[in-house]
Amino acid sequence: MPEWVTNLINYTNDIFSKMFIQLVVAALILLVGFIIGKLLGKLVHRLLHEAEVDNILKKAGVKVSLEVVLGTFTSYFIYFVTIIMALNQIGLTTSILQIISAGVIILLILFTILALKDFIPNMIAGLVIYQKETVKVGDKIKVNNLEGTVKKISLIETDIITTKKDIIHIPNSNLIKSELIIKNRKK
């Protein structure tokens, strides 16, 4: 067999053996990363559960399970990083993939900010209402030309019942910002 054919065969074998090794390493990265992601997601959920975060939020009127949300977010974030590492191992990460990844992360951050833009001010106002005891359940109040009796105070909103038995939900940030008249405080 001519020498150039032998060299070509050896060269081809080297390339395929390197590609095979890269694929095996990428598969191992995916396997280990997904296991770590699953375990860390469960760990975050368990730690938040032991801290009774959902119970605290439930008492404050928030119905979202923060334990599950943060545990799931942790798992998916690790999955995302793992996939990027595996693609990098086989040489598929290019500047385009990095730009797409950055775009996805920016979109997720923007969606999160937009989703929380009303929640955070209402939550802070709710904490101020709880701390200063500005309004209590049973108080008769007038706010923004609405009169009624405070039925429920949560972390996000305050519910009042009007004389016509209508229930009005007032965001706590509006309650703090508006002129509030407490007509009759229940003791």
C-alpha positions as CSV (number, residue, x, y, z in Angstrom):
1,M,0.0,0.0,0.0
2,P,1.4,3.4,-0.9
3,E,2.6,5.6,1.9
4,W,0.1,8.4,1.2
5,V,-2.8,6.0,1.6
6,T,-1.4,4.8,4.9
7,N,-1.0,8.5,6.0
8,L,-4.6,9.3,4.9
9,I,-5.9,6.3,6.9
10,N,-3.9,7.2,10.0
11,Y,-5.1,10.8,9.7
12,T,-8.7,9.8,9.3
13,N,-8.4,7.4,12.3
14,D,-6.9,10.3,14.4
15,I,-9.8,12.6,13.4
16,F,-12.5,10.1,14.1
17,S,-10.9,9.0,17.4
18,K,-10.7,12.6,18.6
19,M,-14.3,13.2,17.5
20,F,-15.4,10.1,19.3
21,I,-13.6,11.1,22.5
22,Q,-15.1,14.6,22.3
23,L,-18.6,13.1,21.9
24,V,-18.1,10.8,24.8
25,V,-16.9,13.6,27.0
26,A,-19.8,15.8,25.9
27,A,-22.2,13.0,26.7
28,L,-20.6,12.6,30.2
29,I,-20.9,16.4,30.7
30,L,-24.6,16.2,29.9
31,L,-25.2,13.2,32.1
32,V,-23.3,14.7,35.1
33,G,-24.7,18.2,34.6
34,F,-28.3,16.9,34.4
35,I,-27.8,14.9,37.6
36,I,-26.3,17.9,39.4
37,G,-29.1,20.1,38.1
38,K,-31.8,17.8,39.4
39,L,-30.1,17.3,42.8
40,L,-29.4,21.1,43.3
41,G,-33.0,21.9,42.2
42,K,-34.3,19.5,44.9
43,L,-31.8,20.8,47.4
44,V,-33.0,24.4,46.9
45,H,-36.6,23.3,47.1
46,R,-35.9,21.4,50.3
47,L,-34.0,24.2,52.0
48,L,-36.7,26.7,51.2
49,H,-39.3,24.2,52.4
50,E,-37.5,23.8,55.7
51,A,-37.3,27.6,56.0
52,E,-41.1,27.5,55.5
53,V,-40.9,30.2,52.8
54,D,-44.3,29.2,51.2
55,N,-46.0,29.2,54.6
56,I,-44.7,32.7,55.3
57,L,-45.8,34.0,51.9
58,K,-49.2,32.2,52.3
59,K,-49.7,34.1,55.6
60,A,-48.9,37.3,53.7
61,G,-51.4,36.5,51.0
62,V,-49.1,35.4,48.2
63,K,-50.4,32.2,46.5
64,V,-47.2,31.5,44.4
65,S,-45.1,28.6,45.5
66,L,-41.7,30.2,45.6
67,E,-40.1,27.0,46.8
68,V,-41.1,25.2,43.6
69,V,-40.3,28.2,41.3
70,L,-36.8,28.7,42.7
71,G,-36.0,25.0,42.7
72,T,-37.1,24.6,39.1
73,F,-35.3,27.7,38.0
74,T,-32.1,26.3,39.6
75,S,-32.4,23.0,37.8
76,Y,-33.1,24.7,34.4
77,F,-30.2,27.1,34.8
78,I,-27.8,24.3,35.5
79,Y,-29.2,22.4,32.5
80,F,-28.6,25.4,30.3
81,V,-25.0,25.8,31.5
82,T,-24.5,22.0,31.0
83,I,-25.7,22.1,27.4
84,I,-23.4,25.1,26.6
85,M,-20.5,23.2,28.1
86,A,-21.3,20.0,26.1
87,L,-21.6,22.0,22.9
88,N,-18.3,23.7,23.7
89,Q,-16.7,20.3,24.2
90,I,-17.6,19.2,20.7
91,G,-16.7,22.5,19.2
92,L,-20.1,23.8,18.3
93,T,-20.1,26.9,20.4
94,T,-19.5,29.8,18.2
95,S,-20.1,33.5,18.6
96,I,-23.6,33.0,17.2
97,L,-24.5,30.5,19.9
98,Q,-23.2,32.8,22.5
99,I,-25.1,35.7,21.1
100,I,-28.3,33.6,21.1
101,S,-27.7,32.5,24.7
102,A,-27.1,36.1,25.8
103,G,-30.3,37.1,24.0
104,V,-32.3,34.4,25.7
105,I,-30.8,35.4,29.1
106,I,-31.6,39.1,28.5
107,L,-35.2,38.2,27.5
108,L,-35.7,36.1,30.6
109,I,-34.4,39.0,32.8
110,L,-36.7,41.5,31.0
111,F,-39.7,39.2,31.4
112,T,-38.9,38.7,35.0
113,I,-38.5,42.5,35.6
114,L,-41.8,43.2,33.8
115,A,-43.6,40.5,35.7
116,L,-42.3,41.9,39.1
117,K,-42.7,45.6,38.3
118,D,-46.0,45.8,40.1
119,F,-45.4,43.0,42.6
120,I,-42.4,44.5,44.3
121,P,-43.8,47.9,45.1
122,N,-47.0,46.3,46.3
123,M,-45.1,43.9,48.5
124,I,-42.9,46.6,50.0
125,A,-46.0,48.7,50.7
126,G,-47.6,45.6,52.2
127,L,-44.7,45.2,54.5
128,V,-44.9,48.9,55.5
129,I,-48.6,48.5,56.2
130,Y,-47.9,45.4,58.4
131,Q,-45.0,47.1,60.2
132,K,-46.6,50.5,60.9
133,E,-50.1,48.9,61.3
134,T,-51.4,51.7,59.1
135,V,-54.6,49.8,58.4
136,K,-56.1,46.9,60.4
137,V,-58.8,44.4,59.5
138,G,-62.2,45.9,60.6
139,D,-61.1,49.6,60.1
140,K,-63.6,51.8,58.2
141,I,-61.5,53.7,55.6
142,K,-61.9,56.1,52.7
143,V,-59.3,56.0,50.0
144,N,-59.6,57.6,46.5
145,N,-63.4,58.3,47.0
146,L,-64.0,54.7,48.0
147,E,-65.4,53.9,51.4
148,G,-65.6,50.6,53.1
149,T,-64.5,48.3,55.8
150,V,-61.2,46.5,55.6
151,K,-61.9,42.8,55.1
152,K,-58.4,41.4,54.4
153,I,-54.9,42.7,54.3
154,S,-52.4,40.7,52.3
155,L,-48.8,41.4,51.2
156,I,-50.0,42.5,47.8
157,E,-53.4,44.1,48.2
158,T,-56.0,45.2,50.7
159,D,-59.7,44.1,50.3
160,I,-62.5,46.4,51.5
161,I,-66.2,45.9,51.5
162,T,-68.4,48.8,50.6
163,T,-71.8,49.6,52.1
164,K,-73.3,48.0,49.0
165,K,-71.4,44.8,49.8
166,D,-69.0,45.2,46.9
167,I,-65.5,43.8,47.5
168,I,-62.8,46.1,46.2
169,H,-59.2,45.0,45.9
170,I,-56.8,47.9,46.4
171,P,-53.1,47.4,45.6
172,N,-51.1,48.2,48.7
173,S,-48.8,50.7,46.7
174,N,-52.0,52.7,45.9
175,L,-53.1,52.5,49.5
176,I,-49.7,54.0,50.6
177,K,-49.6,56.6,47.9
178,S,-53.2,57.9,48.2
179,E,-54.8,60.0,50.8
180,L,-56.1,57.5,53.4
181,I,-58.8,58.4,55.9
182,I,-59.4,56.0,58.7
183,K,-63.0,56.9,59.8
184,N,-63.5,54.3,62.5
185,R,-60.7,52.1,63.9
186,K,-61.9,48.8,65.2
187,K,-60.2,47.9,68.5
